[in-house]
């Protein structure tokens, strides 16, 4: 494996890790309007992700930084072409983070409702738009010989991308509900488990349609048919196991299964893309690959050395934080983060 392939793999891991970890944060944020019946329960739900949400977002920042350094042409083409959508995602994330901190600073009901709305919007918009971005990325967008993306509205916003956005949002909600059942007790724990069981069949339909639609409108299965078919079959097994564990009340395993759904979704996308990073609908010769979009070998080598030295400490710290805050959050000892 060369350094180009290594950094493509690392960026895929970073994006996939972001959706696995931040996915349940998004899900909890959306669930605050589905499960909570009073301010105390909303506070408990927010506190389940209180110690984690900001560290989880670092995975996205690191992925973008790795793209900028390792594949500058990919970074510049993607971030300029999806400028509006990425700006909306950024604003939603900022608004959600501010809401977590400011919600408890005022006493009025209107004040709390305003920040609750910011949490809901900030938890719904990012997975929805990210799903649309990645769907249009694998389907293809107009990229010319100068590696410039000139996409129209329908190139990004269409039936396929909207369906993918809803599917990713549903995955995050389901993942978040299972996380809530792991982190709470009593009424919230039971309500989240029941709602997750109800939403699971709907999510299975969303995923099945998305896989079939992807087969029809992209060349991913033509390029990596064996691996993607195996991933689809594994996905069926994961859904069956998730339903079983939800019925048995085995919350940890159910959370692991929804996490596996997210992993399979994004791993399959990167497998189907390889060795491309963006697909051109103008001419396949204009596709961005991990070779023509990469930095110099010296840059990749230097980045690899730095990453190898620092990454273990970052992962160890985040694992430690999850261990320290692994206990369930209850209404009687809720904390303000």
ZADO-1210 file (C-alpha; in nm, 4 decimals, padded with zeros to 6 digits):
<atoms>
<atom x="00.0000" y="00.0000" z="00.0000" code="UNK" pos="1"/>
<atom x="00.1418" y="00.3363" z="-00.1057" code="UNK" pos="2"/>
<atom x="00.1004" y="00.6644" z="00.0799" code="UNK" pos="3"/>
<atom x="-00.1782" y="00.7763" z="-00.1564" code="UNK" pos="4"/>
<atom x="-00.3813" y="00.4685" z="-00.0700" code="UNK" pos="5"/>
<atom x="-00.2951" y="00.5030" z="00.2991" code="UNK" pos="6"/>
<atom x="-00.4247" y="00.8583" z="00.3198" code="UNK" pos="7"/>
<atom x="-00.7373" y="00.7721" z="00.1238" code="UNK" pos="8"/>
<atom x="-00.7966" y="00.4971" z="00.3805" code="UNK" pos="9"/>
<atom x="-00.7332" y="00.7337" z="00.6729" code="UNK" pos="10"/>
<atom x="-00.9737" y="00.9946" z="00.5359" code="UNK" pos="11"/>
<atom x="-01.2366" y="00.7237" z="00.4833" code="UNK" pos="12"/>
<atom x="-01.1846" y="00.6117" z="00.8445" code="UNK" pos="13"/>
<atom x="-01.2152" y="00.9698" z="00.9707" code="UNK" pos="14"/>
<atom x="-01.5416" y="01.0386" z="00.7864" code="UNK" pos="15"/>
<atom x="-01.6836" y="00.7006" z="00.8851" code="UNK" pos="16"/>
<atom x="-01.5774" y="00.7533" z="01.2465" code="UNK" pos="17"/>
<atom x="-01.7387" y="01.0955" z="01.2441" code="UNK" pos="18"/>
<atom x="-02.0741" y="00.9561" z="01.1369" code="UNK" pos="19"/>
<atom x="-02.0493" y="00.6682" z="01.3858" code="UNK" pos="20"/>
<atom x="-01.9742" y="00.8995" z="01.6792" code="UNK" pos="21"/>
<atom x="-02.1427" y="01.2240" z="01.5837" code="UNK" pos="22"/>
<atom x="-02.4291" y="01.0215" z="01.4389" code="UNK" pos="23"/>
<atom x="-02.5658" y="00.9390" z="01.7815" code="UNK" pos="24"/>
<atom x="-02.5171" y="01.3041" z="01.8841" code="UNK" pos="25"/>
<atom x="-02.7365" y="01.4072" z="01.5922" code="UNK" pos="26"/>
<atom x="-02.9853" y="01.1367" z="01.6847" code="UNK" pos="27"/>
<atom x="-03.0078" y="01.2512" z="02.0456" code="UNK" pos="28"/>
<atom x="-03.0566" y="01.6099" z="01.9316" code="UNK" pos="29"/>
<atom x="-03.3479" y="01.5087" z="01.7098" code="UNK" pos="30"/>
<atom x="-03.4905" y="01.2837" z="01.9820" code="UNK" pos="31"/>
<atom x="-03.5219" y="01.5739" z="02.2260" code="UNK" pos="32"/>
<atom x="-03.8441" y="01.6668" z="02.0460" code="UNK" pos="33"/>
<atom x="-03.9694" y="01.3093" z="02.0253" code="UNK" pos="34"/>
<atom x="-03.9068" y="01.1745" z="02.3755" code="UNK" pos="35"/>
<atom x="-03.8981" y="01.4651" z="02.6184" code="UNK" pos="36"/>
<atom x="-04.2158" y="01.5727" z="02.7954" code="UNK" pos="37"/>
<atom x="-04.0615" y="01.8418" z="03.0167" code="UNK" pos="38"/>
<atom x="-03.7545" y="02.0580" z="03.0608" code="UNK" pos="39"/>
<atom x="-03.5875" y="01.8138" z="03.3004" code="UNK" pos="40"/>
<atom x="-03.6031" y="01.5274" z="03.0506" code="UNK" pos="41"/>
<atom x="-03.4668" y="01.7528" z="02.7768" code="UNK" pos="42"/>
<atom x="-03.1764" y="01.8425" z="03.0061" code="UNK" pos="43"/>
<atom x="-03.1103" y="01.4738" z="03.0741" code="UNK" pos="44"/>
<atom x="-03.1063" y="01.3946" z="02.7012" code="UNK" pos="45"/>
<atom x="-02.8629" y="01.6773" z="02.6309" code="UNK" pos="46"/>
<atom x="-02.6398" y="01.5623" z="02.9155" code="UNK" pos="47"/>
<atom x="-02.6127" y="01.2109" z="02.7691" code="UNK" pos="48"/>
<atom x="-02.3934" y="01.3591" z="02.4954" code="UNK" pos="49"/>
<atom x="-02.2599" y="01.6518" z="02.6987" code="UNK" pos="50"/>
<atom x="-01.9069" y="01.5147" z="02.7489" code="UNK" pos="51"/>
<atom x="-01.8742" y="01.3809" z="02.3941" code="UNK" pos="52"/>
<atom x="-02.0300" y="01.5938" z="02.1213" code="UNK" pos="53"/>
<atom x="-01.7509" y="01.8488" z="02.0781" code="UNK" pos="54"/>
<atom x="-01.4771" y="01.5823" z="02.0687" code="UNK" pos="55"/>
<atom x="-01.6782" y="01.3839" z="01.8151" code="UNK" pos="56"/>
<atom x="-01.6853" y="01.6831" z="01.5810" code="UNK" pos="57"/>
<atom x="-01.3047" y="01.6831" z="01.5800" code="UNK" pos="58"/>
<atom x="-01.3221" y="01.3792" z="01.3509" code="UNK" pos="59"/>
<atom x="-01.4856" y="01.5973" z="01.0839" code="UNK" pos="60"/>
<atom x="-01.2321" y="01.8760" z="01.1292" code="UNK" pos="61"/>
<atom x="-00.9473" y="01.6257" z="01.1066" code="UNK" pos="62"/>
<atom x="-01.0952" y="01.4662" z="00.7938" code="UNK" pos="63"/>
<atom x="-01.1198" y="01.8063" z="00.6239" code="UNK" pos="64"/>
<atom x="-00.7665" y="01.8938" z="00.7300" code="UNK" pos="65"/>
<atom x="-00.6346" y="01.5615" z="00.6002" code="UNK" pos="66"/>
<atom x="-00.8082" y="01.6233" z="00.2672" code="UNK" pos="67"/>
<atom x="-00.6532" y="01.9698" z="00.2449" code="UNK" pos="68"/>
<atom x="-00.3018" y="01.8403" z="00.3105" code="UNK" pos="69"/>
<atom x="-00.3059" y="01.5013" z="00.1362" code="UNK" pos="70"/>
<atom x="-00.5417" y="01.5684" z="-00.1564" code="UNK" pos="71"/>
<atom x="-00.5570" y="01.9467" z="-00.2127" code="UNK" pos="72"/>
<atom x="-00.7279" y="01.9143" z="-00.5508" code="UNK" pos="73"/>
<atom x="-01.0032" y="01.7029" z="-00.3949" code="UNK" pos="74"/>
<atom x="-01.0413" y="01.9515" z="-00.1118" code="UNK" pos="75"/>
<atom x="-01.0563" y="02.2581" z="-00.3385" code="UNK" pos="76"/>
<atom x="-01.2960" y="02.1030" z="-00.5905" code="UNK" pos="77"/>
<atom x="-01.5320" y="01.9572" z="-00.3312" code="UNK" pos="78"/>
<atom x="-01.5363" y="02.2473" z="-00.0877" code="UNK" pos="79"/>
<atom x="-01.5807" y="02.5094" z="-00.3598" code="UNK" pos="80"/>
<atom x="-01.8422" y="02.3064" z="-00.5473" code="UNK" pos="81"/>
<atom x="-02.0460" y="02.2310" z="-00.2346" code="UNK" pos="82"/>
<atom x="-01.9780" y="02.5695" z="-00.0783" code="UNK" pos="83"/>
<atom x="-02.3397" y="02.6561" z="00.0040" code="UNK" pos="84"/>
<atom x="-02.4281" y="02.3176" z="00.1506" code="UNK" pos="85"/>
<atom x="-02.1106" y="02.2970" z="00.3577" code="UNK" pos="86"/>
<atom x="-02.1707" y="02.6501" z="00.4848" code="UNK" pos="87"/>
<atom x="-02.5212" y="02.5524" z="00.5959" code="UNK" pos="88"/>
<atom x="-02.3784" y="02.2464" z="00.7712" code="UNK" pos="89"/>
<atom x="-02.1216" y="02.4614" z="00.9483" code="UNK" pos="90"/>
<atom x="-02.3835" y="02.7141" z="01.0607" code="UNK" pos="91"/>
<atom x="-02.6068" y="02.4328" z="01.1875" code="UNK" pos="92"/>
<atom x="-02.3202" y="02.2817" z="01.3874" code="UNK" pos="93"/>
<atom x="-02.2307" y="02.6207" z="01.5340" code="UNK" pos="94"/>
<atom x="-02.5913" y="02.6912" z="01.6266" code="UNK" pos="95"/>
<atom x="-02.6288" y="02.3517" z="01.7919" code="UNK" pos="96"/>
<atom x="-02.3097" y="02.3948" z="01.9938" code="UNK" pos="97"/>
<atom x="-02.4159" y="02.7401" z="02.1109" code="UNK" pos="98"/>
<atom x="-02.7593" y="02.6043" z="02.2031" code="UNK" pos="99"/>
<atom x="-02.6099" y="02.3339" z="02.4241" code="UNK" pos="100"/>
<atom x="-02.4259" y="02.5998" z="02.6229" code="UNK" pos="101"/>
<atom x="-02.6816" y="02.8832" z="02.6255" code="UNK" pos="102"/>
<atom x="-03.0021" y="02.6862" z="02.6841" code="UNK" pos="103"/>
<atom x="-02.9513" y="02.6771" z="03.0597" code="UNK" pos="104"/>
<atom x="-02.8444" y="03.0436" z="03.0882" code="UNK" pos="105"/>
<atom x="-03.1960" y="03.1836" z="03.0822" code="UNK" pos="106"/>
<atom x="-03.5033" y="03.1022" z="03.2902" code="UNK" pos="107"/>
<atom x="-03.7900" y="03.1835" z="03.0563" code="UNK" pos="108"/>
<atom x="-03.9805" y="02.9187" z="02.8645" code="UNK" pos="109"/>
<atom x="-03.9449" y="03.1087" z="02.5362" code="UNK" pos="110"/>
<atom x="-03.5669" y="03.1193" z="02.5844" code="UNK" pos="111"/>
<atom x="-03.5435" y="02.7421" z="02.6242" code="UNK" pos="112"/>
<atom x="-03.7774" y="02.6748" z="02.3316" code="UNK" pos="113"/>
<atom x="-03.5645" y="02.8932" z="02.1053" code="UNK" pos="114"/>
<atom x="-03.2493" y="02.6954" z="02.1870" code="UNK" pos="115"/>
<atom x="-03.4380" y="02.3650" z="02.1711" code="UNK" pos="116"/>
<atom x="-03.5332" y="02.4561" z="01.8141" code="UNK" pos="117"/>
<atom x="-03.1668" y="02.5334" z="01.7406" code="UNK" pos="118"/>
<atom x="-03.0683" y="02.1911" z="01.8745" code="UNK" pos="119"/>
<atom x="-03.3311" y="02.0214" z="01.6577" code="UNK" pos="120"/>
<atom x="-03.2314" y="02.2107" z="01.3413" code="UNK" pos="121"/>
<atom x="-02.8618" y="02.1728" z="01.4148" code="UNK" pos="122"/>
<atom x="-02.9059" y="01.7984" z="01.4583" code="UNK" pos="123"/>
<atom x="-03.1230" y="01.7461" z="01.1483" code="UNK" pos="124"/>
<atom x="-02.9497" y="01.9651" z="00.8896" code="UNK" pos="125"/>
<atom x="-02.5939" y="01.8168" z="00.8974" code="UNK" pos="126"/>
<atom x="-02.6828" y="01.4487" z="00.8380" code="UNK" pos="127"/>
<atom x="-02.9443" y="01.5462" z="00.5801" code="UNK" pos="128"/>
<atom x="-02.7081" y="01.7658" z="00.3806" code="UNK" pos="129"/>
<atom x="-02.4088" y="01.5368" z="00.4225" code="UNK" pos="130"/>
<atom x="-02.6173" y="01.2509" z="00.2857" code="UNK" pos="131"/>
<atom x="-02.7080" y="01.4635" z="-00.0161" code="UNK" pos="132"/>
<atom x="-02.3462" y="01.5716" z="-00.0695" code="UNK" pos="133"/>
<atom x="-02.2063" y="01.2199" z="-00.0637" code="UNK" pos="134"/>
<atom x="-02.4896" y="01.0864" z="-00.2793" code="UNK" pos="135"/>
<atom x="-02.4253" y="01.3438" z="-00.5514" code="UNK" pos="136"/>
<atom x="-02.0524" y="01.2816" z="-00.5140" code="UNK" pos="137"/>
<atom x="-02.0829" y="00.9098" z="-00.5974" code="UNK" pos="138"/>
<atom x="-02.3457" y="00.9675" z="-00.8663" code="UNK" pos="139"/>
<atom x="-02.1228" y="01.2244" z="-01.0289" code="UNK" pos="140"/>
<atom x="-02.1129" y="01.5984" z="-01.0823" code="UNK" pos="141"/>
<atom x="-01.9862" y="01.8128" z="-01.3718" code="UNK" pos="142"/>
<atom x="-01.6090" y="01.8420" z="-01.3272" code="UNK" pos="143"/>
<atom x="-01.4030" y="01.9740" z="-01.6175" code="UNK" pos="144"/>
<atom x="-01.0445" y="01.9161" z="-01.7236" code="UNK" pos="145"/>
<atom x="-00.9270" y="02.1896" z="-01.4852" code="UNK" pos="146"/>
<atom x="-01.0737" y="02.0010" z="-01.1882" code="UNK" pos="147"/>
<atom x="-01.3402" y="02.2680" z="-01.1460" code="UNK" pos="148"/>
<atom x="-01.6899" y="02.1646" z="-01.0423" code="UNK" pos="149"/>
<atom x="-01.9738" y="02.3511" z="-01.2149" code="UNK" pos="150"/>
<atom x="-02.2819" y="02.1837" z="-01.0731" code="UNK" pos="151"/>
<atom x="-02.6356" y="02.3085" z="-01.1171" code="UNK" pos="152"/>
<atom x="-02.9146" y="02.2805" z="-00.8635" code="UNK" pos="153"/>
<atom x="-03.0417" y="01.9476" z="-01.0007" code="UNK" pos="154"/>
<atom x="-02.6934" y="01.7966" z="-00.9964" code="UNK" pos="155"/>
<atom x="-02.6932" y="01.8171" z="-00.6171" code="UNK" pos="156"/>
<atom x="-03.0603" y="01.8311" z="-00.5218" code="UNK" pos="157"/>
<atom x="-03.2499" y="01.5472" z="-00.6873" code="UNK" pos="158"/>
<atom x="-03.4566" y="01.2470" z="-00.5906" code="UNK" pos="159"/>
<atom x="-03.1573" y="01.0239" z="-00.5292" code="UNK" pos="160"/>
<atom x="-02.9681" y="01.2716" z="-00.3122" code="UNK" pos="161"/>
<atom x="-03.2796" y="01.3629" z="-00.1134" code="UNK" pos="162"/>
<atom x="-03.3506" y="00.9945" z="-00.0468" code="UNK" pos="163"/>
<atom x="-02.9900" y="00.9447" z="00.0635" code="UNK" pos="164"/>
<atom x="-03.0177" y="01.2445" z="00.2947" code="UNK" pos="165"/>
<atom x="-03.3319" y="01.1104" z="00.4582" code="UNK" pos="166"/>
<atom x="-03.1703" y="00.7666" z="00.4916" code="UNK" pos="167"/>
<atom x="-02.8584" y="00.9024" z="00.6636" code="UNK" pos="168"/>
<atom x="-03.0751" y="01.1187" z="00.8909" code="UNK" pos="169"/>
<atom x="-03.2848" y="00.8150" z="00.9827" code="UNK" pos="170"/>
<atom x="-02.9721" y="00.6141" z="01.0591" code="UNK" pos="171"/>
<atom x="-02.8497" y="00.8863" z="01.2924" code="UNK" pos="172"/>
<atom x="-03.1862" y="00.9076" z="01.4688" code="UNK" pos="173"/>
<atom x="-03.1965" y="00.5313" z="01.5189" code="UNK" pos="174"/>
<atom x="-02.8365" y="00.5312" z="01.6412" code="UNK" pos="175"/>
<atom x="-02.9167" y="00.8135" z="01.8817" code="UNK" pos="176"/>
<atom x="-03.2219" y="00.6367" z="02.0236" code="UNK" pos="177"/>
<atom x="-03.0132" y="00.3309" z="02.1032" code="UNK" pos="178"/>
<atom x="-02.7507" y="00.5537" z="02.2641" code="UNK" pos="179"/>
<atom x="-03.0204" y="00.7123" z="02.4818" code="UNK" pos="180"/>
<atom x="-03.1340" y="00.3683" z="02.5983" code="UNK" pos="181"/>
<atom x="-02.7719" y="00.3001" z="02.7003" code="UNK" pos="182"/>
<atom x="-02.7288" y="00.6268" z="02.8876" code="UNK" pos="183"/>
<atom x="-03.0604" y="00.6811" z="03.0669" code="UNK" pos="184"/>
<atom x="-03.2936" y="00.5047" z="03.3078" code="UNK" pos="185"/>
<atom x="-03.6668" y="00.4815" z="03.3595" code="UNK" pos="186"/>
<atom x="-03.9140" y="00.6433" z="03.1220" code="UNK" pos="187"/>
<atom x="-03.6620" y="00.7869" z="02.8747" code="UNK" pos="188"/>
<atom x="-03.4824" y="00.4544" z="02.8472" code="UNK" pos="189"/>
<atom x="-03.8029" y="00.2673" z="02.7748" code="UNK" pos="190"/>
<atom x="-03.9446" y="00.5255" z="02.5323" code="UNK" pos="191"/>
<atom x="-03.6240" y="00.5371" z="02.3308" code="UNK" pos="192"/>
<atom x="-03.6110" y="00.1592" z="02.3038" code="UNK" pos="193"/>
<atom x="-03.9748" y="00.1364" z="02.1933" code="UNK" pos="194"/>
<atom x="-03.9363" y="00.4131" z="01.9353" code="UNK" pos="195"/>
<atom x="-03.6177" y="00.2550" z="01.7984" code="UNK" pos="196"/>
<atom x="-03.8016" y="-00.0741" z="01.7492" code="UNK" pos="197"/>
<atom x="-04.0802" y="00.1062" z="01.5597" code="UNK" pos="198"/>
<atom x="-03.8414" y="00.2985" z="01.3354" code="UNK" pos="199"/>
<atom x="-03.6159" y="00.0050" z="01.2488" code="UNK" pos="200"/>
<atom x="-03.8450" y="-00.1455" z="00.9764" code="UNK" pos="201"/>
<atom x="-03.8838" y="00.1990" z="00.8178" code="UNK" pos="202"/>
<atom x="-03.5072" y="00.2404" z="00.8138" code="UNK" pos="203"/>
<atom x="-03.4702" y="-00.1001" z="00.6511" code="UNK" pos="204"/>
<atom x="-03.6984" y="00.0149" z="00.3678" code="UNK" pos="205"/>
<atom x="-03.5029" y="00.3393" z="00.3282" code="UNK" pos="206"/>
<atom x="-03.1741" y="00.1485" z="00.3080" code="UNK" pos="207"/>
<atom x="-03.3073" y="-00.1148" z="00.0662" code="UNK" pos="208"/>
<atom x="-03.4375" y="00.1503" z="-00.1735" code="UNK" pos="209"/>
<atom x="-03.1118" y="00.3445" z="-00.1485" code="UNK" pos="210"/>
<atom x="-02.9052" y="00.0363" z="-00.2349" code="UNK" pos="211"/>
<atom x="-03.1263" y="-00.0409" z="-00.5364" code="UNK" pos="212"/>
<atom x="-03.1233" y="00.3214" z="-00.6506" code="UNK" pos="213"/>
<atom x="-02.7438" y="00.3323" z="-00.6159" code="UNK" pos="214"/>
<atom x="-02.7181" y="00.0205" z="-00.8303" code="UNK" pos="215"/>
<atom x="-02.9231" y="00.1894" z="-01.1046" code="UNK" pos="216"/>
<atom x="-02.7734" y="00.5388" z="-01.1150" code="UNK" pos="217"/>
<atom x="-02.4053" y="00.4844" z="-01.0288" code="UNK" pos="218"/>
<atom x="-02.1277" y="00.2557" z="-01.1431" code="UNK" pos="219"/>
<atom x="-02.0256" y="00.1503" z="-00.7928" code="UNK" pos="220"/>
<atom x="-02.1554" y="-00.2045" z="-00.8300" code="UNK" pos="221"/>
<atom x="-01.9923" y="-00.2379" z="-01.1708" code="UNK" pos="222"/>
<atom x="-01.6554" y="-00.1483" z="-01.0250" code="UNK" pos="223"/>
<atom x="-01.6742" y="-00.3267" z="-00.6886" code="UNK" pos="224"/>
<atom x="-01.9665" y="-00.5639" z="-00.7348" code="UNK" pos="225"/>
<atom x="-01.8445" y="-00.8511" z="-00.5172" code="UNK" pos="226"/>
<atom x="-01.7492" y="-00.6364" z="-00.2188" code="UNK" pos="227"/>
<atom x="-02.0605" y="-00.4200" z="-00.2323" code="UNK" pos="228"/>
<atom x="-02.2906" y="-00.7211" z="-00.2709" code="UNK" pos="229"/>
<atom x="-02.1225" y="-00.8778" z="00.0320" code="UNK" pos="230"/>
<atom x="-02.1712" y="-00.5509" z="00.2235" code="UNK" pos="231"/>
<atom x="-02.5409" y="-00.5443" z="00.1278" code="UNK" pos="232"/>
<atom x="-02.5912" y="-00.9013" z="00.2474" code="UNK" pos="233"/>
<atom x="-02.4064" y="-00.8225" z="00.5683" code="UNK" pos="234"/>
<atom x="-02.6346" y="-00.5229" z="00.6096" code="UNK" pos="235"/>
<atom x="-02.9392" y="-00.7507" z="00.5980" code="UNK" pos="236"/>
<atom x="-02.7889" y="-00.9634" z="00.8748" code="UNK" pos="237"/>
<atom x="-02.7159" y="-00.6515" z="01.0806" code="UNK" pos="238"/>
<atom x="-03.0784" y="-00.5331" z="01.0514" code="UNK" pos="239"/>
<atom x="-03.2078" y="-00.8735" z="01.1600" code="UNK" pos="240"/>
<atom x="-02.9731" y="-00.8767" z="01.4577" code="UNK" pos="241"/>
<atom x="-03.0685" y="-00.5218" z="01.5509" code="UNK" pos="242"/>
<atom x="-03.4357" y="-00.6183" z="01.5592" code="UNK" pos="243"/>
<atom x="-03.3539" y="-00.9227" z="01.7721" code="UNK" pos="244"/>
<atom x="-03.1454" y="-00.7274" z="02.0231" code="UNK" pos="245"/>
<atom x="-03.4068" y="-00.4529" z="02.0507" code="UNK" pos="246"/>
<atom x="-03.6739" y="-00.7128" z="02.1313" code="UNK" pos="247"/>
<atom x="-03.4455" y="-00.8742" z="02.3887" code="UNK" pos="248"/>
<atom x="-03.3630" y="-00.5399" z="02.5494" code="UNK" pos="249"/>
<atom x="-02.9895" y="-00.5862" z="02.4880" code="UNK" pos="250"/>
<atom x="-02.9169" y="-00.2196" z="02.4430" code="UNK" pos="251"/>
<atom x="-02.5413" y="-00.2388" z="02.3971" code="UNK" pos="252"/>
<atom x="-02.5690" y="-00.4894" z="02.1149" code="UNK" pos="253"/>
<atom x="-02.8532" y="-00.2930" z="01.9535" code="UNK" pos="254"/>
<atom x="-02.6363" y="00.0208" z="01.9624" code="UNK" pos="255"/>
<atom x="-02.3533" y="-00.1787" z="01.8073" code="UNK" pos="256"/>
<atom x="-02.5799" y="-00.2920" z="01.5239" code="UNK" pos="257"/>
<atom x="-02.6953" y="00.0592" z="01.4342" code="UNK" pos="258"/>
<atom x="-02.3308" y="00.1622" z="01.4452" code="UNK" pos="259"/>
<atom x="-02.2532" y="-00.1244" z="01.2091" code="UNK" pos="260"/>
<atom x="-02.5212" y="00.0053" z="00.9701" code="UNK" pos="261"/>
<atom x="-02.3463" y="00.3416" z="00.9574" code="UNK" pos="262"/>
<atom x="-02.0065" y="00.1787" z="00.9111" code="UNK" pos="263"/>
<atom x="-02.1315" y="-00.0400" z="00.6259" code="UNK" pos="264"/>
<atom x="-02.2970" y="00.2564" z="00.4540" code="UNK" pos="265"/>
<atom x="-01.9908" y="00.4785" z="00.4417" code="UNK" pos="266"/>
<atom x="-01.7326" y="00.2036" z="00.3990" code="UNK" pos="267"/>
<atom x="-01.9306" y="00.0813" z="00.0974" code="UNK" pos="268"/>
<atom x="-01.9309" y="00.4314" z="-00.0485" code="UNK" pos="269"/>
<atom x="-01.5531" y="00.4671" z="-00.0245" code="UNK" pos="270"/>
<atom x="-01.4974" y="00.1138" z="-00.1564" code="UNK" pos="271"/>
<atom x="-01.7169" y="00.1903" z="-00.4568" code="UNK" pos="272"/>
<atom x="-01.5352" y="00.5162" z="-00.5239" code="UNK" pos="273"/>
<atom x="-01.1797" y="00.3788" z="-00.5005" code="UNK" pos="274"/>
<atom x="-00.9468" y="00.4869" z="-00.6556" code="UNK" pos="275"/>
<atom x="-01.1564" y="00.7892" z="-00.7430" code="UNK" pos="276"/>
<atom x="-01.2446" y="01.0598" z="-00.4946" code="UNK" pos="277"/>
<atom x="-01.4922" y="01.2509" z="-00.7141" code="UNK" pos="278"/>
<atom x="-01.6750" y="01.1361" z="-01.0272" code="UNK" pos="279"/>
<atom x="-01.7110" y="01.3605" z="-01.3315" code="UNK" pos="280"/>
<atom x="-02.0270" y="01.3348" z="-01.5404" code="UNK" pos="281"/>
<atom x="-01.8579" y="01.5191" z="-01.8284" code="UNK" pos="282"/>
<atom x="-01.5869" y="01.2625" z="-01.8986" code="UNK" pos="283"/>
<atom x="-01.4383" y="00.9821" z="-01.6912" code="UNK" pos="284"/>
<atom x="-01.0959" y="01.1206" z="-01.7850" code="UNK" pos="285"/>
<atom x="-01.1781" y="01.4201" z="-01.5649" code="UNK" pos="286"/>
<atom x="-01.2461" y="01.2079" z="-01.2548" code="UNK" pos="287"/>
<atom x="-01.0462" y="01.3099" z="-00.9503" code="UNK" pos="288"/>
<atom x="-00.8449" y="01.0175" z="-00.8196" code="UNK" pos="289"/>
<atom x="-00.6159" y="00.9647" z="-00.5257" code="UNK" pos="290"/>
<atom x="-00.3282" y="01.0012" z="-00.7697" code="UNK" pos="291"/>
<atom x="-00.4063" y="01.3122" z="-00.9742" code="UNK" pos="292"/>
<atom x="-00.5502" y="01.4969" z="-00.6720" code="UNK" pos="293"/>
<atom x="-00.2694" y="01.4133" z="-00.4289" code="UNK" pos="294"/>
<atom x="00.0063" y="01.6193" z="-00.2736" code="UNK" pos="295"/>
<atom x="00.3728" y="01.5484" z="-00.3399" code="UNK" pos="296"/>
<atom x="00.5288" y="01.2260" z="-00.2040" code="UNK" pos="297"/>
<atom x="00.7380" y="01.4340" z="00.0389" code="UNK" pos="298"/>
<atom x="00.4250" y="01.5986" z="00.1851" code="UNK" pos="299"/>
<atom x="00.2488" y="01.2643" z="00.2247" code="UNK" pos="300"/>
<atom x="00.5556" y="01.1158" z="00.3939" code="UNK" pos="301"/>
<atom x="00.5832" y="01.4050" z="00.6391" code="UNK" pos="302"/>
<atom x="00.2120" y="01.3845" z="00.7202" code="UNK" pos="303"/>
<atom x="00.2394" y="01.0120" z="00.7827" code="UNK" pos="304"/>
<atom x="00.5189" y="01.0597" z="01.0352" code="UNK" pos="305"/>
<atom x="00.3279" y="01.3303" z="01.2228" code="UNK" pos="306"/>
<atom x="00.0044" y="01.1294" z="01.2226" code="UNK" pos="307"/>
<atom x="00.1807" y="00.8157" z="01.3476" code="UNK" pos="308"/>
<atom x="00.3299" y="01.0138" z="01.6361" code="UNK" pos="309"/>
<atom x="00.0149" y="01.1983" z="01.7474" code="UNK" pos="310"/>
<atom x="-00.2807" y="00.9776" z="01.6572" code="UNK" pos="311"/>
<atom x="-00.2366" y="00.7187" z="01.9378" code="UNK" pos="312"/>
<atom x="-00.2547" y="00.9942" z="02.2018" code="UNK" pos="313"/>
<atom x="-00.5698" y="01.1447" z="02.0507" code="UNK" pos="314"/>
<atom x="-00.7449" y="00.8071" z="02.0324" code="UNK" pos="315"/>
<atom x="-00.6360" y="00.7184" z="02.3853" code="UNK" pos="316"/>
<atom x="-00.7745" y="01.0449" z="02.5220" code="UNK" pos="317"/>
<atom x="-01.1114" y="01.0008" z="02.3533" code="UNK" pos="318"/>
<atom x="-01.1375" y="00.6393" z="02.4685" code="UNK" pos="319"/>
<atom x="-01.0566" y="00.7549" z="02.8218" code="UNK" pos="320"/>
<atom x="-01.3308" y="01.0194" z="02.8119" code="UNK" pos="321"/>
<atom x="-01.5893" y="00.7590" z="02.7108" code="UNK" pos="322"/>
<atom x="-01.4749" y="00.5351" z="02.9949" code="UNK" pos="323"/>
<atom x="-01.4931" y="00.8131" z="03.2535" code="UNK" pos="324"/>
<atom x="-01.8438" y="00.9204" z="03.1510" code="UNK" pos="325"/>
<atom x="-01.9878" y="00.5745" z="03.0886" code="UNK" pos="326"/>
<atom x="-02.2463" y="00.5840" z="03.3690" code="UNK" pos="327"/>
<atom x="-02.6137" y="00.6437" z="03.3009" code="UNK" pos="328"/>
<atom x="-02.7609" y="00.9930" z="03.3382" code="UNK" pos="329"/>
<atom x="-03.0623" y="01.0168" z="03.5682" code="UNK" pos="330"/>
<atom x="-03.3147" y="01.2902" z="03.6337" code="UNK" pos="331"/>
<atom x="-03.2246" y="01.3217" z="04.0023" code="UNK" pos="332"/>
<atom x="-02.8541" y="01.3910" z="03.9463" code="UNK" pos="333"/>
<atom x="-02.8647" y="01.5668" z="03.6085" code="UNK" pos="334"/>
<atom x="-02.5725" y="01.7987" z="03.5440" code="UNK" pos="335"/>
<atom x="-02.5317" y="02.1191" z="03.3458" code="UNK" pos="336"/>
<atom x="-02.2678" y="02.0866" z="03.0760" code="UNK" pos="337"/>
</atoms>
